[in-house]
Amino acid sequence: MRSPSLCLALAAGLFGTAHAAAPATSEAIAVQLRDRALAGHTVAYPWVSELSTRFGPRPAGSDNEHQAAQWAVARLKALGFDNVHIESFPITAWVRGSESGQITAPGRQPLTLAALGESPPTPAGGLEGEVVIFPTFEELKAAAPGSLTGKIAMVALRMVRAQDGAGYGAAFAGRVDGPQEAAQRGALAYLLRSMGTDSHRLAHTGTTRYVDGRVPIPCFALSNPDADQIERLHALGETVRVRLTSGASYVEGAQSQNVIADVRGRERAQEVVLLGAHLDSWDQGTGAIDDGTGTAIIVAAAKLIRDLPQKPERTVRVVLFGSEEVAQPLPPGSAFGGHAYADRHQSELPSHVLTGESDFGTDRVYELALPAAVADGAFAKSALRVLQPLGVLSARQPAEDAGTDVGPAVEAGVPAFLLRQDGTRYFDIHHTADDTLDKVDREQLEQNVAAWAALVWLAADSDVDFRAHAAPPGAH
Amino acid sequence: MRSPSLCLALAAGLFGTAHAAAPATSEAIAVQLRDRALAGHTVAYPWVSELSTRFGPRPAGSDNEHQAAQWAVARLKALGFDNVHIESFPITAWVRGSESGQITAPGRQPLTLAALGESPPTPAGGLEGEVVIFPTFEELKAAAPGSLTGKIAMVALRMVRAQDGAGYGAAFAGRVDGPQEAAQRGALAYLLRSMGTDSHRLAHTGTTRYVDGRVPIPCFALSNPDADQIERLHALGETVRVRLTSGASYVEGAQSQNVIADVRGRERAQEVVLLGAHLDSWDQGTGAIDDGTGTAIIVAAAKLIRDLPQKPERTVRVVLFGSEEVAQPLPPGSAFGGHAYADRHQSELPSHVLTGESDFGTDRVYELALPAAVADGAFAKSALRVLQPLGVLSARQPAEDAGTDVGPAVEAGVPAFLLRQDGTRYFDIHHTADDTLDKVDREQLEQNVAAWAALVWLAADSDVDFRAHAAPPGAH
């Protein structure tokens, strides 16, 4: 990994100086923004520190999420943003309740587990059954109907560590569809080896999927060492039984909300560059890296732009989405904050010129993907001149989507960019109680702010049409 | 850190070959033992794997501890040891029960904590109070009587990481004496920042001390990130209140046990080299590194010696102690397995020629400390010739003690040796739920077995008097 300190030296020395002679160009201002962020003149770390400390976990629809949104409004106003307001929307919330797991045979041992999001509760006294282990989710799906009657199905697939987080996608179906597939074969409950790359006794929760308005059976993530233990007991020839309890519940008619703040463009304010991150978090950690740092990065980047002597031509809009983590019983089922925004702002979406989302932790940006329309043009070349000293290369493929929250806007035609972050260690912590401030690497956080501030400035202070499906004239 | 692979190459190549020409000497046999262990021909990993998998946590006095002792007897007999038997003794056991912690003001946030060993329960509905933070235990002890009435005292000292584990000793008083000192000043409960060097949401439990037969108030270890969170809320100017519940209980008249196995000496069998480790463990992990690997190391080392064509002159005795982790209401208060052994074998202790204990995880041995009587003599020189290729240097000071379990024997005059292990990462895991098999580094485990097998052979196949207070004639 490239050292952020090296990046800082390169940026401040080589590029900063070289471009200081041309202060009036948009690219030179991007360089200044980048270097200010690297020098630590951003609000990112104090933002994520206070957010994750003061409110801790911020599950969608919870008091903590509401209070964090109020706090964000006050902070964004104090930072000088325009048009700061909350847009609320209704959701069905999910509350974990007390839960426990235990191996009951061949001996008694406690299990570290966490109900998956939207899991129904167990009966009050818990439930117990023999564990049937499937090495992969595909093998569970190949099991015969009725073959799991009275049993507890377990998918033991271990998530693969990868810089781009590809292991998460490869394991994802086992979490969202596993309960349904196990229930169809008669299972009492469903256990999933955590979608996590660590080896700690911390389970990785995450949402499942409602089918016909319900999640059919209680479902839990086991920590990696607990999944190992069950597999080893099985390998010793033992029949493993476990007891599971969960007091999870649903709250109908809860409210979540998006928080909006603008840096109003000086010339074409109706044209919006939309930056997204989410304010809600899972309930066991404190939402520091998922997604406190994402909110910090986009707020800090926009704040640097806001503080320039001259605003960009287009509006930069920050949206701190609510209710990103949890599924909903009714369609569209996910990204409720994103859908609420796209629905409410439907008429404005044609003038949303570009969007990106920061929701992959704190570690450094290593790659830029732009919309196909500009992937090879002058805009891309300028952006990479500014970003490469940060250790950012051009992606091989243009961006087609940008994340969950801005997904509905992208589906509605808003072009997407990606500042891909190094996810090598992201899934050690993701969706666990371990998502706490101490995991934030401040130097890498500032590198993110630098990349976002520079790129967003270049896009907002331009008239580039990111929507065009052929490269515009003169782009090469 | 010296690479174990390099050690292996050095040992097999340079030393193994050089000494192969003199097979009849005791030192040459020590070299063979060392190299067999490095080649992986030991029972250590399968031992710790099955022990920690089959029985999981083994709290003193629990069914799991009893069953693990029965299993150990069967395995030790199958491995060909002599005199394999159990020696039981009564204890007061402590059972965690359900427990929880929550910040209740300024907002609600869950806390990750663990009752300290022997903590009394809270009232059934829990207890709640304002947290008073002390940076160090000394500052708590300087607080005025009555100054903590109705409050919850918290000691926030962060344990220091050190190769030799010195940070543990520096923080230890805060754990064993903290509840008593806080109670004397009126506190409702006592919170301790975990004695651990990690930053995970896993609390490090550990024993407190009975005073007049009781632990006065409920006491808990907070995970490091939780202690950080409370400190940061305080720094934001907030008054922090927490709610604590614990359903801990005591079991009078429980039984624990030591498991004993010998390699009977061929000439002076009444002379014993005593090797100790403990079979009990804390209740949240599976006792893999504390002290499953210790038991594995001494069993594997003794097994290598047992399988030699010629037994050593003296007896090698393995004792897998029970009830090492927990305090007891009555004197001597600790090391009940060690005291039970010393009491029952009192008449034999004068012919226990040397003792050592393995209870510091799995990582490599880096230093040998011998009794003062032999620290500079021919025995030490021979031992270091064999051990240095493993990366083991001579300690600057002779050994005065060797650990908790063999402590009572050492107090009764048995000379001690230390094979000091690298404790740099030990306290990341120690006394947490994270003490699981995946933390065991197999190469370093085998290096330990190599060092123990070689050193114990040299001591047992000799007539060296480790007790003598002056160097014996000819030792130089």
Interface residues (C-beta under 8 A of the other chain):
Chain A: S49 E50 T53 R54 F55 G56 P57 D63 N64 Q67 I103 P106 G107 R108 Q109 P110 T112 S199 H200 R201 L202 N224 P225 D228 Q229 R232 L233 L236 E238 D283 Q284 G285 T286 T432 A433 D434 T436 L437 D438 K439
Chain B: S49 E50 T53 R54 F55 G56 P57 D63 N64 Q67 I103 P106 G107 R108 Q109 P110 T112 S199 H200 R201 L202 N224 P225 D228 Q229 R232 L233 L236 E238 D283 Q284 G285 T286 T432 A433 D434 T436 L437 D438 K439
